[in-house]
Amino acid sequence: MGRPAKRPEEFRREAVNLVKGSGRPVAEVARSVEIAEGTLWNWAKADRERDARDADPDALSESERAESKRLRKESAQLRIDNGILRKAAAYFAPETNR
């Protein structure tokens, strides 16, 4: 889990709306609201990506994406565990035939 946001969500939305609606460059808006240009750029990019996902009716929701990520990570760990167990079984199997 990431660190908590320093700015409220409403502030973020308003800053992104300034970028989208005013036609001013991100750097100029960032200076006017006193935040880092990179921060505002990331917020605007996330907003564009969210709009693109919302426009696609077949896109996954945030919770579905988070679950998919968790399941991929769990699957990768299980593959590693399975490989270790397979090697251990191969190592100990010849001892049982003696």
C-alpha positions as CSV (number, residue, x, y, z in Angstrom):
1,M,0.0,0.0,0.0
2,G,1.3,3.4,-0.9
3,R,1.7,6.4,1.2
4,P,-1.3,8.7,1.9
5,A,-2.0,11.5,-0.5
6,K,-0.8,14.9,0.6
7,R,-3.5,16.8,-1.3
8,P,-7.2,16.1,-1.0
9,E,-9.0,14.5,-4.0
10,E,-11.0,17.6,-4.6
11,F,-7.9,19.7,-5.0
12,R,-6.5,17.2,-7.5
13,R,-9.7,17.2,-9.6
14,E,-9.7,21.1,-9.7
15,A,-6.1,21.2,-10.7
16,V,-6.6,18.7,-13.5
17,N,-9.8,20.6,-14.6
18,L,-7.7,23.7,-14.8
19,V,-5.3,21.9,-17.2
20,K,-8.1,20.5,-19.3
21,G,-10.3,23.6,-19.4
22,S,-8.0,26.5,-19.5
23,G,-5.7,25.5,-22.4
24,R,-2.7,26.6,-20.3
25,P,0.4,24.4,-20.2
26,V,0.8,22.0,-17.3
27,A,3.8,23.9,-16.0
28,E,2.0,27.2,-15.8
29,V,-1.0,25.7,-14.0
30,A,1.3,23.8,-11.6
31,R,3.1,27.1,-10.7
32,S,-0.3,28.9,-10.1
33,V,-1.5,26.2,-7.7
34,E,1.9,25.8,-6.1
35,I,2.6,22.1,-6.8
36,A,5.4,20.3,-8.7
37,E,4.9,20.2,-12.5
38,G,5.6,16.4,-12.5
39,T,2.9,15.8,-9.9
40,L,0.3,17.7,-11.9
41,W,1.5,15.9,-15.1
42,N,0.9,12.6,-13.4
43,W,-2.5,13.6,-12.1
44,A,-3.5,14.7,-15.6
45,K,-2.2,11.5,-17.2
46,A,-4.1,9.4,-14.7
47,D,-7.2,11.3,-15.5
48,R,-6.8,10.8,-19.3
49,E,-6.2,7.1,-18.7
50,R,-9.3,6.9,-16.5
51,D,-11.4,8.7,-19.2
52,A,-10.1,6.3,-21.8
53,R,-11.0,3.2,-19.7
54,D,-14.4,4.6,-18.9
55,A,-15.1,5.1,-22.6
56,D,-14.4,1.4,-23.3
57,P,-17.4,-0.6,-22.1
58,D,-15.4,-3.8,-22.0
59,A,-12.7,-2.3,-19.8
60,L,-12.1,-3.7,-16.3
61,S,-13.0,-1.7,-13.2
62,E,-10.4,-0.6,-10.7
63,S,-11.3,-3.4,-8.3
64,E,-11.2,-6.0,-11.1
65,R,-7.8,-4.7,-12.2
66,A,-6.5,-4.8,-8.6
67,E,-7.8,-8.4,-8.2
68,S,-6.2,-9.4,-11.5
69,K,-2.9,-8.0,-10.4
70,R,-3.1,-9.8,-7.0
71,L,-4.0,-13.1,-8.7
72,R,-1.1,-12.8,-11.2
73,K,1.3,-12.2,-8.3
74,E,-0.1,-15.1,-6.4
75,S,0.1,-17.3,-9.5
76,A,3.7,-16.5,-10.0
77,Q,4.5,-17.3,-6.4
78,L,2.7,-20.6,-6.7
79,R,4.7,-21.5,-9.8
80,I,7.9,-20.9,-7.9
81,D,6.7,-23.0,-4.9
82,N,5.6,-25.8,-7.3
83,G,9.1,-25.8,-8.9
84,I,10.8,-26.1,-5.5
85,L,8.5,-28.9,-4.4
86,R,9.1,-30.7,-7.7
87,K,12.8,-30.5,-7.3
88,A,12.6,-31.7,-3.7
89,A,10.4,-34.6,-4.7
90,A,12.9,-35.6,-7.4
91,Y,15.8,-35.4,-4.9
92,F,14.1,-37.5,-2.2
93,A,12.4,-40.0,-4.6
94,P,15.6,-42.1,-5.3
95,E,16.1,-42.6,-1.5
96,T,12.7,-44.3,-1.1
97,N,13.6,-47.0,-3.7
98,R,16.6,-48.3,-1.8
